[in-house]
Amino acid sequence: MSEFSVQKLREAFPALRPVENKKPFIFFDGPGGTQMAQQAVDGMVDYITQGMANLHGAFLTSIRTDNLLLEGRNAIADLLNCSPTEVAFGQNMTSLAFSIARSLGPFLSSSDEVVVTELDHRANVDPWVTLAKDRGATVTFIPANPNTYTLELGNLHKIITEKTKVVAVGLSSNVTGTVTDVNAIIARAKEVNALVIIDAVHAVPHLAMDFKKLGCDVLLCSAYKFFGPHLGIAVIAESLFEKLPVYKLAPAPQEIPDKLETGTQNHEGIAGLLGAIQFIQNLGEGSTRREQLTSGMQRIAAHEDELAHRVETFLMNVPEVRLYRAPEGTPKTPTFAFTVENVPAREVTTWFAQNYNMCIADGHFYASTLADKLKVNPMGGWVRIGLAPYNTLEEIQLFEKALQEFISTHVKKLQPSQV
């Protein structure tokens, strides 16, 4: 993607437009949530201003809302390559995961096992750990390699056993960016008839998704990570969804996907989701929306990969920085976790915010198992810079300059007598 097209792309984001006499923000906090595309803003405003309503009424605004949900499911089906009837909306990914976990209770007993990972955000750990605790089942972790920041998959046959009923794994780490070989995990899980839940929250903004090809049972993601509003999305394979005994009101719909959507949904959020998907679609080419979305995601990835290579090369060559990045050859998203020698993470990010208006996050990012294993919590966790398609080479160059300035003024070297 040329610099010219990136500048044109940036015009689609209200938060990036210059404001007179105000220093612009530089958004490096994509992993925590991207900025919202104008199409998403317009979709929400149009729905709100043209008349809001609840579902299943005879009047026009209600009929429009019914159609809005259908359009939302169809759009997600094209983005993720699933059936519209497999798409359910919710408050957020975490709430949906807990709801699904509670519904899986009848399928587990005290003799069963649940498998999670040390690399994942706790949103794809604790719902399933809670499920296991409620049923008296055993929890097993797929370990993370502390040197490569990848999952150790060599003993899958010993970790995922005949007793395993649920396997939950993230497609991409929200800290290190590591893209996990979920195909090997899914294949082993299916050998023992275990259900597979994939956390794709951090992956969907960067990688073209194919639910059918993955062959998992549940895929979870969030619209605010790909240019839309705060809205959770669950894709549940029909074969599982049909028999899932969800907690719901007695008169509420029994059929899928409505039965998981307890209470009134965030209709204006779904309108914004449609706008966000339209934004991605407009970046691509093809004769169908699916083809256009796939092409659009590929263009996003090409641009981000180019910038990511520069960021990775730079951080790897700063002696005072420790970069937590998987080795060359391991697929990764453009997300970088690092620490600065002897400096608390919050001190680093505060300085960037105050001096350069850069939005850079710090903490454990709910990947607390990994943070404990890598012993980063005493210094406040990691500093994390994450890229989005609206980031530019000039912003990366300014980040490099700023980090070198910070190190020269804040990193105190020990004198020989102190060693």
N, C-alpha and C positions, 0 to 999 in steps of 0.2 A: 504494500500500500504506500503510495507516494505521500510525501509530506503535505502536498497540496490537498490530497483527499482527506488526510487526517485533519487538517484545518477546516475543511468543509464539514467533516463529521462532527467536529467540536461545536459547530453552529447549532447542532440539534440538541444541545444541553444547556438549558437556561443558567445553571450554576456556573458555567464556564464563560459566560458573556462578560466582557469588561464593564466595570462600573466606574464612572468618573471619580477621581480622587480616592479610589479604594484599591489597595494592593490586592491583586488576584490571588485566590487560593490555588495551590497546586495539590491535586488530589492523588495521593499515593495510598489511599485506604480502601481500594477496591475490594479486597478480601472481606472487609467488614460491611461492605455495601457500596454499590456503584452510585453515581449520580443518575438522576432520572431523565430519560429522554423526553423531548418536547411532545412526541406523540403520546407518551404515557400520561403526561400532565393534561394534554388536551382531551384524552379519552375520559379521564376522571372528571374534569370540569364539564364536559359535554353531558355526561350521565347525570351529574348533580344538578346542572342548570336546566336540563330539559325535562326534569321530573323524575324523582326517585320513587320507587315502589317496591313492595314485596312480591313474592312469586304467586303464580297460579290464579291471578285475578282475570276478570273479563274486560278490564279497562286497558287502554293503550299502554300506559306507563308500566303496568305489570307485565303485559305481553312482551314489551321491549326488554324487561329484565329477564324474563324466561329465555328469550332469544340470546341475551347477553351471556348467560351461563353456558348455553349450547355453543355459542361462538368461542367462548373461552376454552372449553374442553376440546373443540376441534383444532384450535390454534396450538394448544399444548400437544395434542396428538401429532401434529405436523412437526413441531419442534423436537419432540422426543421419540417419534416413531412408535406410537402406541395406539390403542383404540380410545376414542372419546369416552366410552363407558368405563374406562379404567382410570379416568382422571377425577380426583377429588380435591377440593380446595379447603383450606383451613387457616387458622390464625397465623401459624408459622410452622416450620419444619418440626420443631421440637414438640409442639402440641400434637401434631399429627402422629409423630412417632410414639408418644405415650398412649395416644388413643388406639393405635394399631396394636401396640404391645399388650394393652389391657384386653383387647379382643382376642389375642392369641392364647390367653390363659387356658382355656379348655383343651388346647392341643398339647399342653405340657404336663408332665408329672415329675415327681421327686427323683425319678431315676434318669431323667433326661439332662442334656447339656446345652448350654448357650455359648456361642463363641463370638467374642468381640476382639478389638485390636488395641494395641498400645499407641498407635499412631493417630487415632481418630479424635475429633471433636466429641466432647462428652454427650452431645445431643444424639450421637449414634452409638452410645455406650450405655448410658444410664437407663433409658427406657427398657432395654433388653436385660440389663442387670436387675432392674426392679421386677421385671416379669419373672426372672429366674428365682429371685428371692421370694416372691409371692407364692410360687409353685414348689419351692424347695429344691429347685434344680441347681446344677453345678455350672459355674461360670469359668470359662477358659479364655485366656488372652493369646492372640497371635502376637508374638513379640516383635518389637521394633529394634532394628539394628542401630546401636548408638553411634556407629561410625559412618554408616551409609544413609541413615534416615529413611530407610525402606523397611518393609515388613519382611521377616524371615519366613519364607514359604517352603523351606526344604523338608519340614516335618509335618506338612499339612495332613497327611494320612494318620498321624498320631494325635493331632489337635482336633480335627474334624472326624469324629468316629461314628459308629452305628448308633450311638446314643444322642448324637447332636440333632437338635430339632430346629435351631435358629442360628444363622450366621449373619452378623452385621459388619459391614466393612465400608470405609470411605473410598470413593473413587479417586479423590485427590486431597492431599493434606492441605488444610487451611493455614498451616504454618510453614512447612518446608516446600510446599508445592509438589511433592512427590506424587506421581500418578501410579497407583498400585495396579499390578497385574491381576485384576479381579477375575479374569477369565479362568485362571488356574483355581482360584478359590471357589468360584461358582461351579466349575466342573467337579471338584471334589465334593462339594455340598450336595450336588445332585446325585452323586454315586450313593449317598446314604439317605437320600430323600429329605434333606433339610431345606428349610426355607431360607432364602437369601435376601437381605435388606441392604440396599446400596444407598449411601449418603452421597448424593451428587450435587450438594449445595455449592461447593467450591468448584466443581468440574463444569457444570452447565455454562457458566459465563465464558469459558475458554475452549471447550471441546464440543464438537458435534456429537450429539447423543443418539443412540439407537437402542431403545428399550427391548425391542424384539430380538435384536442380535445379541444383546447382553445375556438374555435368558434368566434374569433375576426375577424375584417375585414382587418386590417392592422397590421403587425408586423415589427418593425424596429430594426436593429442591425448593428454592425460594426466589420469588420474582424480584426482590430488591437487590439481589446479587447480579441480575442481568437487566439493569436499566429501568426497572419497574418499581411499583410500590411494595410495601411490606405485606406479603401474602405467601402462605405456605401451599405447596403442591405435592400431592402424593399420587403416584401411578402404581396401581395394584393390579397384578395379573388377574384376569377375570376368573380363572380357575380357583384362585384363592379368595378373591373379593366376594364371589357369590356365597361362599360358605362362612365368611367372617361374621361372627356373632357380635356386632358392635353394640355398644351402649347407646341407646337412643330413646326418644319419646315414643310411646306406644302408637299414637296416630301418625307419626312421621313416616315418610316413604320407606318401603322395605327393599326396593330395588336398588341396584348399583347404578351410578356411584353416589346417588343422593343419600343413601342410608348412613354414610360416614359423616356427612355434612350436617352436624347437629346445630340447630338454631339458624338464624338468618346469617347469610354469608356477607362478606365484604364486597358488595356489588360494585361500588365505585373502584375498589382495588382490582377487581376482575376487568373492569373497563380499562384501567391503566395497564394491566398485563397485556391486553390486546394491543395497546399502543406500543409497548416495549417490543413485542414480537414483530409488529409491523416495522419498527426501526431496524431490527436485525434483517428482516426480509428485504428491506430496501437496499441493503448492502450487497445482496447476492444476485445471482442470475439463475435462470431456469424457467421451465414451463409450468411448474407447480409450486405451491408455497413450500412444500417440503424441500424441493430442490433449491429454492431461493434461500431458505433458512440455512441449509447445509452449506451452501456456497458462502453465505454471509458469515457464518461461524469460521469457515476456513480462512476468509480474508482477515477476520479479527485475529485469529491465531497467528497468521503470517506476520502481521504487524507487531503483535505483542512479542513473538519469539525473537524478532530482530532487536527490539529494545531490551528484552530480557538477557540476551547474550551479552550485551554491553554492560548491563548492571552486574551480571554474574562475574564477568571478567574483572570489572573494577573492584568489587568487594573482595574477591579472592586475592587481590594483590595489595590490599591495605593491611600492613602488618598488625595494626592495633585492632583489627576487626576479625571476629570468628564468624564465618558464614556456615549456616546449617543447611547444606545443600547436597542432594544426592549426586553420585558420580556421573560423569559424562556417559551418555548412552541410556540413562534412566529417563523416561519421559517425565516432564515437569511443567507445571503451570508457572506463569510469571509472578511468583510470590517468593519473597526472600526474607528469611528470619536471620537476624544476626545479633551479636552482642559487641559492645565496645569495651575494650580493656579497662577494668576497674571503674567503670561508670554505670550507675543505675540506669535502666532502660528509660524510666520516666524523665530523667534529667536530659537524656538525648532528645527524646521526642518533644519535650517542652521547648528546648532551645531551637529546634527546627521550626516549631510553630511560631515562636516569638520573633525569630530573626528572618525567616524566609516564607512564612505563611504556608508551610508544607504540612499537609495532613498525613502524618505518619503515626502508626499505632504502636502501643507497647503492651506487654502482659503475657499471660499464658494462652490467651485466646480460646479458652475452654478445652484445649488439648492438654489438660492438666496431667494426665498419665505420662505423656512424653516430656512435659516440662519437669516433672519430678525425676524421671529417669535421667535426663540430661543435666539436672542440677542447675537450672537457670533461675529458679524462683527467688533465691536469696538476693539477686540483683534486679528483681522486678520483672523477670521473664525476658522475652525477646524484644528487640526492635523489629518491626515488620514493615516492609515496603512492598506494596502490591500494585501491579500495573493493570490498566484498563485500556480499551482501544482509543480513548481520547487523550492518553498521555503522549507526549512528544519527545523527540530527541533533545530539544532545548531544555525541557524540564529535567531530563536525565543528566544532562551536562551541568545544570545548576545544582542538582543533588550531589554530584561528585565534588563540585567546588565547595559546597556547604559542608559536606562531611569532612573533607580535608581541613577546612577552617576549624571545625569543631574539634577535631583531634589535636590540631596544633595548639589550641588554647585550653583544652580541658583534660587531655590525657597526660597525667604526670608520670614520667618515667622514673623508675627506681634508680637511685644512685648506686654505684658499685658497693659502697659501704652498707647499703640497705639490703643487698641481696643475700 
